[in-house]
Every structure is written in C-alpha cells, then in structure tokens.
C-alpha cells in the first residue's frame, strides 16, 4: 500500500494501543512505526538498481520483523522518556509494555496490509523468499484510507476523549472488513469470467483476476486459452459481457535467453511467473525482447504491463544488451473512465460486449499476432 495508508494504519493501531495513556504521542509513534518497513527501499536503492524488486517487501516486511524489532524500539523510546522526564506518565515503569506493544503491532500490521495487494510480500523472510499476495485492494484505495484519516483527525483534535478511541476502533474494524470486501469482489469477477468463458466454449483456460487502482470493483482479468491470452476488465455491477483483447500465443527462444539471465530470473520471481513477452526484429538481424508483468496494465499501450525488463539478442541467440528495467509511461488523462467502469458503465476505454457469443466472435476475428 501507499505510504499514507501505512502511516494512517500505524497511527490508528498506535492510538488503539496507547492512546488512553500517551495521547497524541501514540499517534505520532504509530505513524512512524507504520512506515519503518518501507525504509528498506531507501536504504538499498542507491546500491542496487534491482533492489525495489529483490529487497523491497523483503526482510523488513517479514512476519518476524515486527515481533523482534518492535519491542526493542518500544523499550528504547520508553527508556528515553524515563531518563529525560522521570515524572511523566510515559516514562514510568507501567508504560514500558505500552510502548513495546505499540511499536510491535504498528510495525507488524504493515506487511499484513501489503499482503492484501497483488504486488507480493515476503512474509517468511529470511527463511523463504516466497511472495504472498491477495487480490484484496489496489496499492492506492481511498475507500480503505479515508475512514482511518477521519478517525485520526478526531483523535488529534481530542486525544483524551473516549469518543476518539471509539472512532479509531471503528475505523480499524471498517478498514479490516474492507480488505475482505475486496477479496469478495475479486471472487465475483472471477466467477463472472469463468461463466462467460464456459458460454463461449473456452475450456482448459487459466483465469487470473487482479486489482486495478483507487476502488475495489473494477478488476483486470487475464486468461490463458488454447490460442493465446485474453485480457479484459470487469466490475460486479456491469450487465454486459466482458470484452476481450485477444493475443495469439507465441514463445520465441530469445525470451528464454533473457529469462535465463540473473536479472531475468529476478523478474520472473518478482512477477510470480505472470509474464508477457514481446519480441520485435532489430535492424542488425537480431531481436529486441521486452518481458512485462501482466498483473498490471490498462487498455491501450500499457495493456500488456506497466513495467518489465528489456534486452537485445543477436541472430544466433546470444545476449547483446541488457536486461535492463523499464517502466511504461501511464496516461492519467482518462482516469475518470476507470470510475465509470467500476460502476458497471461501459466506456470507450472499458467497453462491454453484447453477450458471450459476441465476445467470442470478436476475440476470434481480432486476435493480435504474437
């Protein structure tokens, strides 16, 4: 999730744990603790261009990190207050456990929230580099963050009020329910896609449904069928059928050359194997290869992915350049259509098919060559 959401969650957890004793200090400490796991990116990026893939959401996002680091940080803050303000309530011996629990829970909830996004989080690091991901919500979703911010605003204004604590507890409960609501929307779209494919007569298809951004309803769907790959977008509210963009299947040996490199293996692991390869001829008789992460993308130039690796391979299949990371420029001028599509309203960018039969005919007639 974005840094604002993580800070808001940390502040809410911190206040829920220590607000009654620490007041606004619990809000500030919780917000700080909630952002600590994301410091991995700032610490490693200057030294490693691939750190955002290999290390971000790694050790600091492990389920073991908070229970180990949190108590130590909480104890250190408590000790600092005890030495400098021995007569303040936050410096007394009884508040030690409050500070320790505050930091532990505010840090630990960070990777738990990230787990509900499709980006992938190494919850078992350093013992395993497996990436855990749930299609609960996009990396930015005001529906999750705004209730927390409203409750925190009340807590900042009236930190000692009982109503503030109730508001924060309620916001935490609502935001948690919202995560599972997002999973339920994903399951609905998954069922819609599978039912439509069955009506189209498509069998042995692998269906994957991903979140988009800013809201929990509009979902990106990729389908591996016998002829290639389909990409569609759907909301549980729409009445029309899913309109597919269909691509022919193809696997050039040059792609395997790129993925066999250390950088290629990193990218394939990062994307969980959800890859898309595009091979184009080069002027020297070789090939230009782009491999993208198919989990992300919107209709148009970025439909095949927002980021990936690019390389150049010669006519004999030898690597000439790369792989290097790249990121596609994303057009934000039509973001309003995303919200219309989320409500089930078809747009030029997110059209609907009249029915499954039309979607099948359009796919067959307009399949894009590999």
N, C-alpha and C positions, 0 to 999 in steps of 0.2 A: 504494500500500500504506500501511498504518498506520505511524505514526512509530516504533513499537517495532521493527517488521520492518526498516524502513530503517536505523535505528541499529544493529541487530544485523548486518545485511549490511555496513554500513560498517565496523563494528568487526572483523568477520571478514576483510574484504578488507584493512583496515589491518594486522591482525596477520599475515596471509599475506605481505604485502609487507615489513613492517618488524619483525615480532615477534622475530626472531633477534637483531637489533641493538638494538631500542628497548624490548622487553618490554611492560610494561603501558601505556607511553606510546603505543604503536602502537594498542592497543585503544581508548584514550580519544580519540586523534586521529581514528581511523577512524570511531568513532561520531559524533563531531562533524561530520566531513566528510560522512557519510552523511545527515545531517539538513539540511545547508545549503540544498539546492534547495528545501525546503519553507518556507524563510523568506520566500518570495515572498508567501504568504498574509498573514503577519503584517505585512509591510511595506506592503501595498496595501489591505487590507480597511478600515482606518479612513477611507480617502479615497474608496472606490468600492464601493458595495453589490453590484456585479456582478463584483467582482474575482475571486471564487472560481471563476467560470466563464471570464472573459476572460483572466486573468493567471496563475492557479494552473496549474501544469504547463505554463508558457509558457517564457520565455527561460531561467530557471534549470534547466529540465528539457530543454534542448536538448542534442543530442549534442556541440555545440561548446562548451558552458559549462565542462564539466569540464576538457578539454584546455587551455583558456585560463586559467581561474581557479585550477585545481588547482596547476599549477607555481608560480604566484605565491604562493599561500598556503603551499605546502610550503617554498619558499625563505624566506619571511618567518619561519616557525617555526624553520627551521634557523639563520637569522641571529640570531634572538633567543637561542637556546641558545648559539651561538658567542660572542656578546658577553658573556653573563652567566655562562656556565660553559665557558670556553675549553678546559678539560682533560677535560670529559666526552665520552664517545664520541659522543653525539647531537649534539655541537657541532662535531665535526671535519669536515674537508672531504669525506671519503668518504661521510658520511651525508647530504650535501645531496641527492643523487639519490634516496635512500631516502625522505626526507620529500616530495620533489616527486612521486614515483610514488605514494606512499601517498595524498596528497590528490587527485591526479588520478583514480586508479582508484576510490577510495571515493565521490567525487562522481559520476563517470560511470556507475557501476553503479546509482545511484538511478533515473534515468529509464529505464534498461533494465529494471529490475524493474517500474516503473509501466507500461511498455509492455505487460506481460502481464496487465493488468487492462482492463476494458471502459470505464473512465472516460474514457480518451483522453489522450494526451500529445503535446505539440507538439515532436517530436524535431528538427524542422528550423528552429525559430525562431532568429533573427528573419527568415529568408528565406522562410518559409512558415508559415501558421497551420494547416496540415493537422493533424488529430488522428489519431494512430496508436494502435490498441488491438487487443489479442489476448485472447480469452476463456480465459486460462490459469488464473487463480485469482481468488477474491474479494479485496476490499480488506483483509479480515482472514481469515487462514487459519493456524491453529496448526500445521498439517502442514508449512508452509514455515518458520515462525519458530522453533518449539521445538528442532529439531536444531541450529540456529545458537546458540541460547541455551545449550544443554547444552555444546557445544564451547567457547563463550566462558567458561562457568563454570570449566572445566578450565584454560583459558588464564589466567584471572585468578588462580586458585589457584597455578598452576605456570607462570609466564610464560616461563621459560627452558628448559622441558623439551621434548625432542624429541617426546614423546607429545602435548603440547599442539598443536604445529604440525600433526602428522598428523591430530589430531581436527578442527582447524579446516579443513584442506584437504578432509577427508572430508565435513564438514558443507556446505561450499561446493559440492562436487560433487553431494551428495544434493539440496540445495535447487535447484540448476540443473536436475537431472533431474526434480524435482517440477514445475517450470514446464511442461516438455514433456509430462509425465504428465497435467497438467490440460488441455492442448490435446487430448491423445488422448481424454480423457473427453468433451470437448465434441464431438469428431468422432463418437464413438459415439452420443451422444444425437441429434446432427443426423441421422445415418443412421437411427436408430430412428424419429424423427419423420417423415422423408421416406417411409420404407417404410410406416408406418401410414397416412399421407395417401394414398399410392397405393392401399392396400387399401380406403380409404374412398371412393375415386373422386374425390379432390380433385386437380384439375390446375391448372397455371399459378399455383401458390402460391409466395409468397416466404417462406422459412423463416429465422428468426434464432434463434440459441441463445446464451444469456447465462449467466454465472456467477451463483451466489447468494452465500452467505457461510459462513465457518467450515469448509468442507470442499470438495473438488474434484468431487464426484459429482453432487449434485442440481443440475439446470440448469433455467433458465426459458426457455420456448420461445414465440415469437410467430409467428403465421402469418397473412399477408395472403392471403385466398382471394377468390373471386368475390363472396361475400355480405358479407364483413366481416373481422373479426380474431378469431383464436382465441388463447387463452393457456393454456399447460399447463406442467406440471413433470414431469420425468422423471429417473431415475437409470439408469445402465447395468445395475444389479443387479435392476431390477424385472422381474417376469414378466407383470404385467397391462399393458393398453394405456394410453396416455396419455389422461387425462380432460381434455376441453377446457372452458374457459369461453369462450363464443362471444358476440361482439358484432356487431350489424348495422353495415353501412357507412353513413357519413354525413359530409358535409362542409358545414358551414354557412358562408355568406360572412363571418360575424362572425369566424370563425377566421382567415381571410386578412387581415382588418383588424388583428388582434392581431399576427400574424406579420410584417406589413409594417412594424411599428414597429422602431426600433433595438434595443429590448430583445428583441422577438420574434425578430429576425434573430440576435441573440447566442445566444438559447436554442436555436434550430434548428441553428445551427452547433455549439454545445456538445454537443447530443444526437446529432449526426451524422444529423439527419433522422429519427431514431427517435422520432416524436412520437405523442401520443394527445390528442385534443381532446374535451372535454365541454362542451356548450352547454346552458344552462338559462335559462328565461324569467325576467325580472326583473319586479318589481312595477310599474315605470313603463312597461312595454311593450317595454323593451329586452332585452338578453341578457347573462347572466354567462358568461364564457368561461374555462375552465381548460385549459391545454395542459401535459401532463406528459411526462416522459421515460420511454418504455416499456421501457427497458433494465432498470429496477429495479422491484421490486414483489413482493409475496407475496399469496396468496389472501386475499380479504376486501376491506376498504375501500381498501387500497393496491395492489390488483391492477393498476390502470391506471398506477401510478407513484408514487414516493416524493416527488418534487418537481417544480416547474414554474413557470409564470407564470399569473397571473390578471388579468383585466381586465373592464370593463363597456362594452358597446356599445349605443347607443340604437337606436330602431326604424328610423332612417334609415341605419344602418351607420356612425355616427360614434363615435369613441372617447371615452368619458366619463371613465373612471378606469383607471389602470394603463398598461401591465402592471407588476405587482409580483411579486417572487419569493415563493413559498410552499413550505412543506415539510410533508408529512403526518406526523401522529403515528403512530409504528410500535409495534404491540403486540408486546412481547417475552415475554409470559406463556406462549406456546406454542412457544417456541424448540425444545423437545425433539422436537416433531414433525418439525422440519426434519432432525434427525439420523436419525430413523427412516425418513423418506422417502429420505434419501441412501443408506440401506442397502437400498432397494427395498421397504420395508414400507409399505403404504398406511395412511393416517390420515384422520381427518375433514377436516383441512385440505388434505391432499395425497392425494386418492383416486385409485384406478385404475379404468378401465373394464374390463369383462369381456373385450372384444375390440374390434377396429376398427369392426365394424358397430354395436355399442352406442354407441361414442364418436360415430360419425356421426349416429345417431338422436338422441342426447342433444343434440348441437350444433344440429341442425335444430329440435328441439322447444323448446329453451330459449335460443334466441339472444336476447340482451338488446338492446332497441331502442337506436339511436344517440342 
